[in-house]
Amino acid sequence: MADRVGIVAVAQTRFSPKRADANVAEIAYEVIEKVLDETGLKMQGGIDNSISCSHDIWDGQTISNIGITDVIGGHLRNEEKMAMDGSTAVYYGTLGILSGEFECTLVMSHTKMSQTDRNIVNNDAFEPIFTRMLGFDYTSAAALQCRRYMEKYGITEEQVALAAVKNLANAARNPNAHNFGNYSVDDVLHSSMLASPIHWMETAPDTDGAVAMILASEKKAKKLAKSPVWINGVGTCYDSYYLGDRDLAECMALRKAAARAYAMAQVKDPLREIGMVELGDEFSYQELLWCEGLGLCGSGEGGKLVESGATWKDGRIPVNPSGGLLGGVPANVMGLNSVAEAALQVMGKAGDRQVANVKTAVAQGHSGFCGQHHCVIVLGRD
C-alpha cells in the first residue's frame, strides 16, 4: 500500500460561457496535454490509471466518456468514469493509489453546459413519479433550502448577497473566470429574481471547460515534483434523497464528510489550522451554509462570518479566493477545480489570487440538489 498520495500537476482551461471552437475531446486534450508536458509523463509506461468525470445527460450521449477515451489514454488501457462531481473523482483516484492497485493516476473532468438546458438536465435528478412532474430543478430546490436556512437562523438577504459580492470581486483576479466584477450588495439584490429568494447574480453561470490533475504515490510523486501537494485527508457522505426527509437548513452530509477528512488529516481546529478553503457556491447562500458544515463557524453563523471579513482574501480564513463557482466553473468539473485551486494555493502558484503562506487547504465539492452528496479533501505541504 502507498503511504500517501501527492498531487504533482494540475491544469485548467480558461472557462467560457460557450466554447464553440472545440468539442469535448478537444477541450479535454487541452488540459491533459498540459499536465503531461509539466511532468514529462507518457500514457504508456508512466500513467497506469485514468479517471474521467462527466455525465451522460450534460454531454448528450450514453456513456459520455466514449468521446474522450482516446485523449485520456483509455485505448487498451485502464480507464474509469465517474458520473458525479469532480472532487469525488479525486477521492476515488486517491483510494486506488492508497490500495496499492495503481501508482500514478490521471484525473480529468469536462462539461460543456452550453450544449443543453440546465433546468431540463437538473429536473432529471428528481424522483420521476411525483417531484419530477412538479418541474423541480436545482434552482427551485435551492430556493427552498435558502428560504428554510434564512428563516431558521435569521440569515439576511444582505448577508447572502455579500458572499456574491466577495466572490465576484475575487474572480476578477482569476484569469480563468468569465463572470466577475466589483459590485455592491444593492447591485446583487436588484438583479433579476430567479426563484425567491435567489437572485441572478447569486447563481453560478453556465460554463464550458475542463480540468486535469495527476495523482501519484509518495515514492513516485517525489520523483515527479520538487514539492508535491499531499492529500492528507478525504471524506464523503450522502444525505437523504427526498427533500422532505431532510432539514434543509442543516448540512449533515457535509459535517460527516468533513469530520472524516479532518480526522484522517489530524485537523482538530479547522478555523485555526486551515489556511484557505475552496468550496462549491453554486448559489451564494451555500457558501454560508457550507462554511458551517466545514466547522468554520457554528450553526446559523455563516452570515456573521462573511460580514466579519474573515472569509475575504485577506481575512483570517479566505474562502473561494478564485471566485468559486460564481466566477464560472462547469457542472461536474466544479469539485475538481476546487481541488486544483486549493493545490495551486499550497504550491504558491495561484498568481494574483494567491493567499499568503498557505500550508493547509480544504477543497469541498458536492453533487445532487441542495448538497445531497459532499466530498471534502484536505491538502497540505507536509
HUUR-V876497 format. One record per helix or strand of 3 or more residues. SS is the DSSP state (~ for helix, > for strand). FROM is the first residue (numbers start at 1). LEN is the number of residues. If there is no record, write none. Layout:
# HUUR-V876497
ss=SS from=FROM len=LEN
ss=SS from=FROM len=LEN
This chain:
# HUUR-V876497
ss=> from=5 len=8
ss=~ from=24 len=16
ss=~ from=43 len=4
ss=> from=49 len=5
ss=~ from=56 len=4
ss=~ from=64 len=5
ss=> from=79 len=4
ss=~ from=86 len=13
ss=> from=104 len=9
ss=~ from=113 len=3
ss=~ from=118 len=6
ss=~ from=132 len=3
ss=~ from=138 len=16
ss=~ from=157 len=15
ss=~ from=185 len=5
ss=> from=193 len=3
ss=~ from=200 len=3
ss=> from=208 len=10
ss=~ from=218 len=7
ss=> from=229 len=10
ss=~ from=243 len=3
ss=~ from=252 len=14
ss=~ from=270 len=4
ss=> from=276 len=3
ss=~ from=284 len=10
ss=~ from=302 len=6
ss=~ from=324 len=4
ss=~ from=334 len=14
ss=~ from=351 len=3
ss=> from=360 len=8
ss=> from=373 len=8
